[in-house]
Amino acid sequence: MTSGRRSIAAAIRAALLTGDPTAKVFAARQVARDWRLGRLDFTFDVEMPARPAWPGNLELLPPGRMPKRGKMGSERNRIALWHALAHIEFVAIDLALDMAGRFGDSMGQAFVSEFLSVAADEAMHFALLARKLDSLGSCYGALPAHDGLWSAARDTSHDVAARLAIVPMVLEARGLDVTPATLDRVRVQGDENGAKILKRILDDEIRHVAIGSKHFHAVAARRGENARELWRKLVETHFSGGLKGPFNDSARLAGGLPRSYYAAIA
């Protein structure tokens, strides 16, 4: 007997295939809410798309071809900074949704709950940044963006341990390293609203790294592998950029990523 209710997989897939930014924000938050309220069945009856839908006007470039951002003094450079941050958070919505939809069946309901809550956070971050761009007379999609983040998802779509190792524990952890300096620069310019947005994002990202780290350790334990050795092996296999400091050791530690993990391979 089926309940006639929508499956969690169908709801996540629909959100991933929503290309309009405002509609994707709404869809991600709605999936998280519907799941939290028990309106969706824990059923995986459809596959996740190989690639999510993004705005049709968004020009995607390889990371190496992105225009260089200068110092933040000029209006144009400020817009470039907020646009780059908005793109990271927009892709992060899809990364969290895909994590829940692609691996939730094998990882269980708590895993789905936590990554849908991450998706809702990322949607809120994107909405704040989109509003910030609007206030500067620009909008998301006005500048080119790079495709490096989704290529990391594509390269790890076969293995939940690889996805957890790379997305929360490398890419999101990198945000913990670079955001404080950006926050300081924004504050020095007297942009208190911008500083508040970045502080909110930084606090949430520590929690997101911690969620990824917790589930990575659980997978390693189930596989009977040493978590640190497995993480290093997966990073060396799937992350071509190489880990570069300086590192925000205290924020990383709060996110469940001790220095003993990354110091030797940085």
N, C-alpha and C positions, 0 to 999 in steps of 0.2 A: 504493500500500500504506500503510495506516495502522499505527502502532506499537501501537495498542490502549491506549496510555498516556493519561492525562488531559492536557488542554491547560492551559497556564498561564492562559488566559482563564477557563476553567471553574472552576479552583481559586480565582482571585481573586474571581470573581463570587460563589462560594459563601461566601467569607469576608465579603464586603460585605453579603450577605443574612443574616448571622448577627447576631441582635439582642441576645442575652444577652451582657453585658459580659465575663464570664470566658471564655465560649466564643469570643467574637470575638478576645480576646487570644491564645487557643490557636490559633485558625484562622489569624490573621495570621502568627504565628511559624512555624506548620507550613508555610504556603505558601512563606515565605522559605527555610525549611530544605529543603523538597522541591525547590525550584528550584535552590538552591545545590548539592544533591547530584545534580542531573541527572535527577530523577524525573519532570519535567514537560516536555511538548513545547512548543516555541516556536510555538504555533498560536493564532490568535485566531478561534475558531469560534462564540463567543457574545458578545452585547453586554453592556456594563456596565449595571447598573440606574440609572434616573434618580435614585434616592435609596437610600442604604443602609438596612438595618434597624437600629433603635435600640431600647433597652428600652421595653416598652409602658407602664411607669409613669413615664417621663420627661416632665415637663411642659415644653413648649417655648414660649418667649415671644419677641416681637421684642426686639432689644437695648435699645430705649428703654423697655420696660416691665419690665425686670429690676429687682428690689428693690435699692436702693443698699446697698453694703457699707460699714459704718462702719470705724472704726479696729480694729486687730487685738486690742485688749485683751480683749474678751469671748469666751467659748467659742463663742457663736453666730457671731460674726464670723470666728473662726478656721475654723470648719467651712465657712462660706460661701466663704472664700478657697480652701480645699483642694478644695471641690466645684467651684468655677469652673475651677481648674487641671485637675482630673480630666476635666471636660467637654472642655476644649481638647484634651487629649491623646487622649481617646476619639475625637473627631472627626478628629484628626490621623491616627489609624490608617486611617480610611476615605479621607481625602484622599490618603495615600500609595498605598494599594491602588488607588484609582481612577486615579491618575496612571499607574501601571504598566499597568493593564488597559485603560484608554481610549486611551492614546497609545503603548503599547509596540510595537505592530505597525509603526508608521511610524518610531519612534525607535530601535529595535534592542535587542539583548539586554543590553548594558551598562546602558542606561537602566532596563530592567526590574530588573536585579540591584540597582542602586543604590536605586531607590525601594522595592523589597521590603525592603531592609535598613533603610531609613527606617521602613517600616511596623512592622518587628520592634522597632526602638528605641521607637517611639511606644507599642507594646503594652506594652513593659517599663515605660515611664514611667507609663502608666495603671495598671498593676498596683501599682506603688509607691505611687501616690497613692490608689488604692482601699484599700490596706492602711492608709495613713495615716488616711483617713476612718474606717475600722473602729476604729482605735485611739482615735478621738475619740467613739466611740459612734454614728457616723452611717454612711451608705453612699451610693454614687453612685445618683442618682435620688431622693434624699430632698428635694432642693431643685429649683426650676425652673432651666432652662438656656436659653441663647439660641441662635437658629438662624442667626446671622450667618455663621458659618464655612462651613456647607454652601451657603448662598446664593451665596457667592463661587465655589464649585466649579461650581454650576449655571450661573452667568453666563459661565463660561469653558470650558464643556464642548466648545465647537466648535473650540478653537484651543490647541494645546500652548504656543505662545509666551505667550498671555494667561494660561493656567493657571500657568506657571512664573513669570511676572512678578508675579502677585498672591499665590499661595499661599506658595512659599518666600521670595520676594524682598520681599514686603510683610508678610504676616501672620506668618510665622515670624520675619522680621527684627524685627518689633515685640516679639516675645518676648525678643530679645537686649537690647532697650532697657529693658524693665520688670522682667525677672527679677532683676538684681543688687540693685535697691532692695528688692524683696520678700525676697530672701535675707538682706539686712542686717537687715530688720525681724524676720524669723523668728529670726535668730541672737541679736539683742538680747534676745528673750524667753527665751533659753536653750534653744531647740528645735534642738538639734544634729542630730537625725535629719532634721527638716524641711529644715534648711540643706543637709545632704548630698544629699538628693533633688533640691533645686533646683540645686545645683552640677552634678550629673550631667546634669540636663536641659539646662542652659545649655551645657555642653561639647558635648553631642550636637547641639543645635540649630545651633550654629555650623557643624558639618559638614553639616547638612541644608540650610542656606542656601547653602553652598558648592556642594553637588550641584546645587541648583536653578539657581544662577547659571552654573555651568559649562555645563549643557545649554541654558540660555537663550542664552548667547553662541554656542553651536554652531548653534542654530536661526537666530539673526540672521545669522551668517556664511553659512549655506546660502541664506538669502533675499536675501543681498547688501545687508543693511540695517545701519545704524549701531546697535550694541546699546543704547547709552545713549538715543538718540532713540526707538528702538522701545519701550524700557522705559517711558519717560516718557509716550509716546502711549498705551500700553496701560493704565498706571496711571490716567491722566486719564479714559480711557474706562470702565474696569471697577471702579475703586475710589472709591466715593462719599465715604468717610469723610475723605479728605484726610490727608496725612502730617503727623503732629504730633510735635515733639520733646518732651523731650530725646532725643538719639540716642546710642547706645553705638557711637561711631565706630570704636573699635578692634576690637570684636567683629564689627561689620558688615564692616569691611575684611578681617578674617580669613575671613569668609564670602563673600568675592568681591564685595562691594557697596561700592565707594568712595563717599566723601562727594560727589564730583562728580555722582553719579547723582541723589541725593535732595535735596541742599541747595537747589537752585533751585525745587523744587516743594513744599517743606515749608511 
